[in-house]
Amino acid sequence: MLTPISPILRRALALTSLACTAFITLGTAVSAHAEPVKGEVIKVMASQQKLTLRHEAIPSLDMPPMTMNYRVAKPELLSSVKAGDKVIFEAEDRQGNFIVTQLKVQP
């Protein structure tokens, strides 16, 4: 037989659940924050909407310095870059896919 839950306990459980949801949501939002990163374009693969970047560490994505292929969020990001360009970019982890969301050639 189930024991009835008092209204005070029911409210405490609801508040705890709400606090946990807020904490998880806030944690996700903070970890998804993109940061500007310096890099160099190694290769542009416009037809595949990808580019290869050699870049410094990306702490928000827990990445050491490396050379890696990235997809771009918008194909037009690739129109202003070529191999050898020094760039500043932002990338996000979208369900395990690393996507460049901002890309700008350094002056």
C-alpha positions in Angstrom: 0.0 0.0 0.0 1.3 3.4 -0.9 1.7 6.1 1.8 0.2 9.5 0.8 2.7 12.3 0.4 2.1 15.4 2.5 1.6 18.7 0.6 4.8 20.1 2.1 6.8 17.1 0.9 5.2 17.3 -2.5 6.1 20.9 -2.8 9.7 20.2 -1.7 10.0 17.5 -4.3 8.7 19.8 -7.0 11.1 22.6 -6.0 14.0 20.1 -6.0 13.1 18.9 -9.5 12.8 22.5 -10.7 16.2 23.4 -9.3 17.8 20.3 -10.9 16.3 21.2 -14.3 17.6 24.8 -14.0 21.1 23.6 -13.0 21.2 21.2 -16.0 20.0 23.8 -18.4 22.4 26.4 -17.1 25.3 23.9 -17.3 24.4 23.1 -20.9 24.2 26.7 -21.9 27.5 27.5 -20.4 29.4 24.6 -21.9 27.9 25.4 -25.4 29.3 28.9 -25.4 31.6 29.4 -28.4 34.8 31.4 -28.0 37.1 33.0 -30.6 40.0 30.8 -31.6 43.1 31.5 -33.8 43.8 29.1 -36.6 45.1 28.6 -40.1 43.1 27.3 -43.1 44.8 24.2 -44.4 42.2 23.2 -47.0 38.8 24.4 -48.2 36.3 21.8 -49.4 33.4 24.1 -50.6 31.4 21.4 -52.3 31.3 19.4 -49.0 30.8 22.6 -46.8 34.0 21.7 -44.9 37.4 23.1 -44.2 40.5 21.9 -42.5 41.9 24.1 -39.8 45.1 24.0 -37.7 44.2 25.7 -34.5 45.1 26.5 -30.9 43.4 24.9 -28.0 39.6 25.2 -27.6 38.9 25.0 -23.9 35.1 25.1 -24.2 35.2 22.0 -26.5 38.0 20.4 -24.4 40.3 20.3 -27.5 44.0 20.6 -27.5 45.8 22.4 -30.4 45.3 20.2 -33.5 44.5 20.1 -37.2 41.0 18.9 -38.0 38.2 19.0 -40.5 35.1 21.1 -39.6 31.7 21.5 -41.2 30.5 25.1 -41.6 27.2 26.4 -40.4 26.7 28.4 -43.5 28.4 27.7 -46.9 29.0 31.4 -47.5 31.6 31.3 -44.6 33.9 29.5 -47.1 33.7 32.2 -49.8 36.2 34.5 -48.1 38.9 32.1 -47.1 41.6 30.1 -48.9 44.4 27.8 -47.8 47.1 29.6 -45.9 44.8 32.3 -44.4 45.2 33.1 -40.7 41.7 33.2 -39.2 39.7 33.7 -36.1 36.8 31.3 -35.8 34.2 30.0 -33.4 33.0 26.4 -33.3 30.3 24.5 -31.5 29.7 20.9 -30.7 26.3 20.0 -32.1 25.5 16.5 -31.0 29.0 15.3 -31.6 29.6 17.3 -34.8 32.0 20.2 -34.6 30.6 23.1 -36.6 32.3 26.4 -37.5 29.8 29.1 -36.8 32.0 32.2 -37.3 35.0 32.6 -39.5 37.0 35.7 -40.2 40.3 36.3 -41.9 42.8 38.0 -39.6 44.1 41.4 -41.0 
